[in-house]
Amino acid sequence: MALQLPPLALYIHIPWCIQKCPYCDFNSHAVKQGIPEQEYIAHLLADLDQDLALVAGRSLSSIFIGGGTPSVFSANGISQILEGVKQRLTCDANMEVTMEANPGTVEAERFAGYVSAGVTRFSIGVQSFQTAQLKALGRIHDSKEAIFAAQLAKKLPLQSFNLDLMHGLPQQDISGALADLQQAIDLAPPHLSWYQLTIEPNTAFASRPPVLPPDDTLWDIQQQGLALLQQHGYQQYEISAYAKAGQQCQHNLNYWRYGDYLGIGCGAHGKITLPSRNAILRTVKIKHPKGYMDISRGYLDSREPVDCDDRPFEFFMNRFRLLEPCPKADFIAYTGLPLSAIEQAITEAEHKGLLSVSDSHWQITDKGARYLNDLLTLFI
């Protein structure tokens, strides 16, 4: 069956941070001898130039500038990047342009400049409003700066903004977790990312694990927090994402709906559909800044097709992060496979109570969301 083109987004990775947080397994590097902002911008745009042939004639639906900490770049630098993108690609009207930012005072004072540069949405890395927890997490801001950044974002002419908040922090109890969440709610962000701290390999926390709350406490935090969010008009639309009506992150929705995205910058991942070749490509760029900016090597680390046998798992691994119904037509259009390819797995998932099935859609159940890994293994 013929592949169809999904929407196209662009991810831009800026790999530097003031310091590396002990829980972070992202491709980020602490600033040691200054940031080569102009040199890196030139490489980002050259990287994009090399990918343009893969998306000829297509327009961008969203841009996400992540890291690292993109707000270590100047407003002028962000403007150069976005102008360079717009010179190379057609952009949808009212395109969402998200930028991750830390709530330190220096970055917060730049927010207006970023908006003038073309940013329409901030994702502010608060993580906690409690000083002791922020220190334990290696964050360089305090609660006052976090509150100030959120208040500033509310005053700017943005489409939206998000607060990033963790729970299940070292030695955190239920009252502490809910107090953090209530403080975030009181700041009235249109969108909240609220997720549990996990210990990832190759991090400082993996080497020296902190004492985390027991599983019973984590479950109670999750259930009571969900009730609190719903009480204040936030609806869960993804495993760790909550939004007021109409305020879902469009860029992330595109990821989870198995959309396409170019990835430029150190270690950036991409997914591109090529209907003429019946191919879906996965791309990864060179990870380390020194290697990435070595012009003799180029930017591409790998470019591999997604085998037809792997497409069902890939599709549902993304799609079932969302709580919305999944159209059967999307599976056919974006994988190029018939429904018969997954008939047995769908039947088993329905029998186990992990999915409900209608003529046109699949809907993950509460049990399916709770046992997501069990659901996904049916498609391997």
GUNU-79798 format. One record per residue (C-alpha): residue in three letters; x, y, z; residue number from 1. Coordinates in Angstrom, 2 decimals. Layout:
<nodes>
   rest        xx        yy        zz    nr
    Ala         X         Y         Z   NUM
...
</nodes>
This chain:
<nodes>
   rest        xx        yy        zz    nr
    Met      0.00      0.00      0.00     1
    Ala      1.26      3.49     -0.83     2
    Leu      2.84      5.57      1.92     3
    Gln      1.35      9.02      2.47     4
    Leu      3.15     12.08      3.78     5
    Pro      2.38     13.08      7.37     6
    Pro      3.00     16.63      8.64     7
    Leu      6.64     17.75      8.81     8
    Ala      8.35     19.35     11.81     9
    Leu     11.91     20.49     12.57    10
    Tyr     13.94     19.77     15.71    11
    Ile     17.02     21.95     16.38    12
    His     19.47     20.80     19.06    13
    Ile     21.66     23.20     21.02    14
    Pro     23.90     21.02     23.21    15
    Trp     25.33     23.38     25.83    16
    Cys     24.31     23.92     29.47    17
    Ile     25.79     26.00     32.25    18
    Gln     26.32     22.73     34.11    19
    Lys     25.25     19.12     33.65    20
    Cys     22.39     17.99     35.91    21
    Pro     22.98     14.65     37.69    22
    Tyr     19.74     13.08     36.36    23
    Cys     20.20     14.18     32.72    24
    Asp     20.94     11.62     30.00    25
    Phe     20.32     14.05     27.12    26
    Asn     23.10     15.02     24.75    27
    Ser     24.23     18.08     26.70    28
    His     27.65     19.47     27.55    29
    Ala     28.66     21.87     30.32    30
    Val     30.08     25.18     29.14    31
    Lys     33.82     25.25     29.82    32
    Gln     35.46     27.78     27.52    33
    Gly     32.59     29.75     26.07    34
    Ile     30.01     28.83     23.47    35
    Pro     30.90     29.00     19.75    36
    Glu     27.49     30.47     18.94    37
    Gln     28.17     31.86     15.47    38
    Glu     30.20     28.86     14.35    39
    Tyr     27.49     26.46     15.53    40
    Ile     24.72     28.44     13.82    41
    Ala     26.61     28.20     10.52    42
    His     26.88     24.43     10.97    43
    Leu     23.18     24.09     11.86    44
    Leu     22.14     25.79      8.64    45
    Ala     24.66     23.80      6.60    46
    Asp     23.27     20.65      8.22    47
    Leu     19.77     21.70      7.18    48
    Asp     20.98     22.38      3.64    49
    Gln     22.16     18.77      3.39    50
    Asp     18.70     17.49      4.38    51
    Leu     16.61     19.72      2.12    52
    Ala     16.50     17.26     -0.75    53
    Leu     14.66     14.79      1.51    54
    Val     11.75     17.20      2.04    55
    Ala     11.56     19.12     -1.24    56
    Gly      8.25     20.89     -1.66    57
    Arg      7.05     20.25      1.90    58
    Ser      6.25     22.89      4.52    59
    Leu      7.00     22.95      8.24    60
    Ser      4.18     22.65     10.75    61
    Ser      6.31     23.31     13.86    62
    Ile      9.83     23.95     15.14    63
    Phe     11.26     22.86     18.50    64
    Ile     14.58     24.23     19.77    65
    Gly     15.80     21.87     22.49    66
    Gly     18.94     20.98     24.35    67
    Gly     20.93     21.31     26.41    68
    Thr     19.77     24.78     27.29    69
    Pro     18.94     26.80     24.15    70
    Ser     18.55     29.94     26.24    71
    Val     22.35     30.09     26.61    72
    Phe     22.21     31.45     23.04    73
    Ser     21.53     35.13     22.51    74
    Ala     18.25     36.38     21.10    75
    Asn     20.15     37.47     18.00    76
    Gly     21.52     33.94     17.61    77
    Ile     18.05     32.40     17.82    78
    Ser     16.82     34.98     15.29    79
    Gln     19.61     34.00     12.88    80
    Ile     18.66     30.33     13.16    81
    Leu     14.95     30.92     12.59    82
    Glu     15.53     33.33      9.73    83
    Gly     17.86     30.80      8.13    84
    Val     15.21     28.10      8.43    85
    Lys     12.53     30.33      6.91    86
    Gln     14.80     31.18      3.97    87
    Arg     15.14     27.47      3.20    88
    Leu     11.70     26.02      3.97    89
    Thr      8.09     27.11      3.61    90
    Cys      6.45     27.49      7.02    91
    Asp      2.79     27.05      7.85    92
    Ala      0.86     30.13      8.91    93
    Asn      0.80     30.53     12.72    94
    Met      3.52     27.88     13.02    95
    Glu      4.34     26.85     16.59    96
    Val      7.98     27.62     17.48    97
    Thr      8.91     26.20     20.88    98
    Met     12.14     26.95     22.71    99
    Glu     13.33     25.30     25.90   100
    Ala     14.59     27.78     28.49   101
    Asn     15.89     27.79     32.03   102
    Pro     14.30     30.16     34.53   103
    Gly     17.52     31.83     35.69   104
    Thr     17.24     35.61     35.84   105
    Val     19.68     36.18     32.97   106
    Glu     17.72     33.95     30.61   107
    Ala     14.36     35.31     31.75   108
    Glu     15.40     38.84     30.87   109
    Arg     16.08     37.65     27.33   110
    Phe     12.60     36.21     26.85   111
    Ala     11.23     39.28     25.07   112
    Gly     14.14     39.11     22.65   113
    Tyr     13.42     35.49     21.86   114
    Val      9.79     36.34     21.13   115
    Ser     10.93     39.09     18.74   116
    Ala     13.18     36.48     17.10   117
    Gly     10.14     34.34     16.30   118
    Val      9.63     32.07     19.31   119
    Thr      5.91     31.56     19.99   120
    Arg      6.08     29.11     22.89   121
    Phe      8.48     28.54     25.81   122
    Ser      9.07     25.32     27.69   123
    Ile     10.52     26.42     31.03   124
    Gly     12.56     23.87     32.98   125
    Val     11.35     24.49     36.52   126
    Gln     11.56     20.85     37.83   127
    Ser     10.73     21.95     41.42   128
    Phe      9.89     25.04     43.45   129
    Gln     11.66     23.75     46.58   130
    Thr     15.19     25.00     47.19   131
    Ala     16.49     21.76     48.69   132
    Gln     15.15     19.73     45.78   133
    Leu     16.58     22.13     43.21   134
    Lys     20.01     21.77     44.80   135
    Ala     19.69     17.97     44.85   136
    Leu     18.80     18.07     41.14   137
    Gly     21.79     20.26     40.31   138
    Arg     19.64     23.15     39.11   139
    Ile     21.19     26.62     39.14   140
    His     17.97     28.60     39.65   141
    Asp     15.85     29.08     42.76   142
    Ser     12.10     29.08     43.26   143
    Lys     11.82     32.88     42.99   144
    Glu     13.48     32.83     39.58   145
    Ala     11.18     30.03     38.44   146
    Ile      8.10     31.98     39.49   147
    Phe      9.43     35.15     37.87   148
    Ala     10.07     33.37     34.56   149
    Ala      6.53     31.97     34.48   150
    Gln      5.02     35.35     35.34   151
    Leu      7.08     36.98     32.60   152
    Ala      5.98     34.37     30.03   153
    Lys      2.34     35.20     30.85   154
    Lys      2.92     38.85     29.94   155
    Leu      4.60     38.19     26.59   156
    Pro      2.72     37.87     23.26   157
    Leu      3.12     34.10     23.09   158
    Gln      0.84     31.42     21.68   159
    Ser      1.47     29.36     24.82   160
    Phe      4.05     28.26     27.38   161
    Asn      4.85     25.11     29.31   162
    Leu      6.27     24.46     32.75   163
    Asp      8.40     21.34     33.12   164
    Leu      7.96     19.77     36.57   165
    Met      9.24     16.55     38.15   166
    His      7.84     14.39     40.93   167
    Gly      9.20     11.39     42.76   168
    Leu     12.26     13.43     43.73   169
    Pro     14.84     12.28     46.30   170
    Gln     13.10     11.63     49.65   171
    Gln     10.00     13.51     48.44   172
    Asp      6.72     12.82     50.21   173
    Ile      3.21     13.23     48.85   174
    Ser      2.66     16.66     50.39   175
    Gly      5.92     17.98     48.91   176
    Ala      5.09     16.70     45.43   177
    Leu      1.56     18.12     45.52   178
    Ala      2.81     21.46     46.86   179
    Asp      5.13     21.72     43.86   180
    Leu      2.28     20.87     41.51   181
    Gln     -0.09     23.35     43.16   182
    Gln      2.51     26.10     42.84   183
    Ala      2.81     25.33     39.14   184
    Ile     -0.97     25.36     38.71   185
    Asp     -1.19     28.69     40.54   186
    Leu      1.06     30.21     37.87   187
    Ala     -1.61     29.23     35.29   188
    Pro      0.53     27.87     32.45   189
    Pro     -1.54     26.71     29.46   190
    His      0.52     23.49     29.44   191
    Leu      2.26     21.38     32.09   192
    Ser      4.75     18.55     31.62   193
    Trp      4.62     16.62     34.90   194
    Tyr      6.67     13.46     35.03   195
    Gln      8.42     11.12     37.42   196
    Leu     12.17     11.28     37.97   197
    Thr     13.84      8.10     36.74   198
    Ile     17.46      7.08     37.17   199
    Glu     18.99      6.73     33.71   200
    Pro     22.24      4.91     32.83   201
    Asn     25.41      6.96     32.38   202
    Thr     24.29      9.78     34.65   203
    Ala     25.70     11.01     37.96   204
    Phe     22.59      9.70     39.73   205
    Ala     23.24      6.25     38.22   206
    Ser     26.71      6.27     39.80   207
    Arg     25.48      7.62     43.14   208
    Pro     21.75      6.83     43.33   209
    Pro     19.68      9.08     45.62   210
    Val     16.96      7.67     47.86   211
    Leu     13.72      7.89     45.88   212
    Pro     10.19      7.50     47.26   213
    Pro      8.79      3.95     47.50   214
    Asp      6.46      2.68     44.77   215
    Asp      3.33      3.11     46.91   216
    Thr      4.15      6.77     47.45   217
    Leu      4.87      7.27     43.75   218
    Trp      1.49      5.77     42.86   219
    Asp     -0.32      8.00     45.35   220
    Ile      1.51     11.09     44.03   221
    Gln      0.48     10.20     40.49   222
    Gln     -3.18      9.59     41.33   223
    Gln     -3.64     12.58     43.62   224
    Gly     -1.73     14.83     41.22   225
    Leu     -3.90     13.75     38.30   226
    Ala     -7.02     14.58     40.29   227
    Leu     -5.58     18.00     41.19   228
    Leu     -4.77     18.77     37.57   229
    Gln     -8.23     17.74     36.38   230
    Gln     -9.80     19.87     39.10   231
    His     -8.02     22.92     37.63   232
    Gly     -8.96     22.25     34.01   233
    Tyr     -5.86     20.41     32.81   234
    Gln     -6.55     17.37     30.68   235
    Gln     -3.99     14.62     30.27   236
    Tyr     -3.43     13.99     26.57   237
    Glu     -0.10     12.15     26.73   238
    Ile      1.67     10.06     29.39   239
    Ser      3.29     13.08     31.07   240
    Ala      1.62     16.05     29.34   241
    Tyr     -1.39     18.05     30.55   242
    Ala     -2.99     21.03     28.84   243
    Lys     -5.86     23.45     29.01   244
    Ala     -8.33     23.11     26.14   245
    Gly     -6.65     23.70     22.78   246
    Gln     -3.18     24.12     24.30   247
    Gln     -1.54     20.79     23.47   248
    Cys      2.02     21.02     22.15   249
    Gln      1.61     20.65     18.39   250
    His      5.23     19.64     17.86   251
    Asn      5.02     16.77     20.32   252
    Leu      1.64     15.72     18.96   253
    Asn      3.32     15.34     15.58   254
    Tyr      5.97     13.05     17.12   255
    Trp      3.41     10.82     18.79   256
    Arg      1.16     10.70     15.71   257
    Tyr      4.09      9.27     13.74   258
    Gly      4.67     12.48     11.86   259
    Asp      7.90     13.36     10.06   260
    Tyr     10.63     15.60     11.44   261
    Leu     14.03     16.79     10.38   262
    Gly     16.65     16.81     13.13   263
    Ile     19.60     19.20     12.92   264
    Gly     22.35     19.76     15.45   265
    Cys     24.49     17.50     17.63   266
    Gly     22.95     14.04     18.02   267
    Ala     19.60     15.17     16.59   268
    His     17.28     12.42     15.36   269
    Gly     15.00     12.65     12.33   270
    Lys     12.26     10.62     10.64   271
    Ile     11.42     11.21      6.99   272
    Thr      8.87      9.48      4.74   273
    Leu      9.74      8.98      1.08   274
    Pro      6.63      7.63     -0.70   275
    Ser      8.39      7.36     -4.08   276
    Arg     10.78      4.81     -2.55   277
    Asn      8.22      3.25     -0.17   278
    Ala     10.72      4.18      2.54   279
    Ile     10.76      5.66      6.02   280
    Leu     14.22      6.88      7.01   281
    Arg     15.65      7.33     10.50   282
    Thr     18.55      9.80     10.66   283
    Val     21.00     10.59     13.48   284
    Lys     23.55     13.40     13.43   285
    Ile     27.06     13.27     14.93   286
    Lys     26.71     13.55     18.69   287
    His     29.69     15.48     20.07   288
    Pro     30.03     19.20     19.25   289
    Lys     33.69     18.87     18.20   290
    Gly     32.92     16.04     15.81   291
    Tyr     29.77     17.74     14.55   292
    Met     31.63     20.96     13.75   293
    Asp     34.50     19.13     12.01   294
    Ile     33.52     20.07      8.47   295
    Ser     35.61     17.28      6.96   296
    Arg     33.25     14.67      8.42   297
    Gly     29.85     16.02      7.47   298
    Tyr     26.97     15.94      9.93   299
    Leu     25.31     12.57      9.41   300
    Asp     26.13      9.74     11.80   301
    Ser     23.60      7.26     10.40   302
    Arg     20.68      7.03      7.98   303
    Glu     18.73      3.77      8.06   304
    Pro     15.41      2.66      6.55   305
    Val     12.68      1.36      8.85   306
    Asp     11.93     -2.21      7.78   307
    Cys      8.28     -3.01      7.08   308
    Asp      8.35     -5.59      9.88   309
    Asp      9.39     -2.87     12.35   310
    Arg      6.83     -0.26     11.33   311
    Pro      3.89     -1.54     13.44   312
    Phe      5.94     -1.41     16.66   313
    Glu      7.35      2.02     15.77   314
    Phe      3.92      3.40     14.93   315
    Phe      2.24      2.18     18.11   316
    Met      5.21      2.95     20.36   317
    Asn      4.57      6.56     19.46   318
    Arg      0.81      6.58     18.96   319
    Phe     -0.10      4.83     22.20   320
    Arg      1.65      7.49     24.27   321
    Leu     -1.39      9.58     23.38   322
    Leu     -4.69      9.04     25.13   323
    Glu     -6.74     10.16     22.11   324
    Pro     -8.32      7.57     19.77   325
    Cys     -6.02      6.42     16.99   326
    Pro     -7.54      6.38     13.48   327
    Lys     -7.00      3.09     11.68   328
    Ala     -6.55      5.13      8.51   329
    Asp     -3.41      6.73      9.97   330
    Phe     -1.77      3.33     10.40   331
    Ile     -2.40      2.46      6.76   332
    Ala     -1.32      5.89      5.48   333
    Tyr      1.85      6.34      7.54   334
    Thr      3.19      2.76      7.58   335
    Gly      2.08      1.67      4.10   336
    Leu      0.82     -1.60      5.60   337
    Pro     -2.65     -3.22      5.53   338
    Leu     -4.63     -3.73      8.73   339
    Ser     -4.21     -7.47      8.23   340
    Ala     -0.54     -7.07      9.20   341
    Ile     -1.57     -6.35     12.80   342
    Glu     -4.90     -8.15     13.04   343
    Gln     -3.67    -10.85     15.41   344
    Ala     -1.92     -8.37     17.74   345
    Ile     -4.96     -6.07     17.86   346
    Thr     -7.27     -9.00     18.65   347
    Glu     -5.01    -10.10     21.51   348
    Ala     -4.74     -6.55     22.87   349
    Glu     -8.52     -6.19     22.83   350
    His     -8.95     -9.59     24.51   351
    Lys     -6.57     -8.54     27.30   352
    Gly     -8.46     -5.29     27.87   353
    Leu     -5.56     -3.12     26.71   354
    Leu     -7.42     -1.66     23.71   355
    Ser    -10.97     -0.96     22.69   356
    Val    -11.78     -1.18     18.99   357
    Ser    -14.38      0.55     16.82   358
    Asp    -14.94      0.46     13.07   359
    Ser    -12.62      3.43     12.53   360
    His    -10.41      3.79     15.62   361
    Trp     -8.38      2.08     18.33   362
    Gln     -8.52      3.50     21.84   363
    Ile     -5.98      2.65     24.50   364
    Thr     -7.75      1.75     27.76   365
    Asp     -6.77      2.78     31.30   366
    Lys     -5.31     -0.70     31.70   367
    Gly     -3.43     -0.32     28.42   368
    Ala     -1.93      2.98     29.55   369
    Arg     -0.85      1.42     32.83   370
    Tyr      0.66     -1.65     31.16   371
    Leu      1.91      0.10     28.03   372
    Asn      5.01     -2.07     27.64   373
    Asp      2.85     -5.22     27.67   374
    Leu      0.68     -3.68     24.95   375
    Leu      3.61     -2.68     22.76   376
    Thr      5.31     -6.07     22.94   377
    Leu      2.34     -7.51     21.04   378
    Phe      3.52     -5.61     17.94   379
    Ile      7.15     -6.75     17.96   380
</nodes>
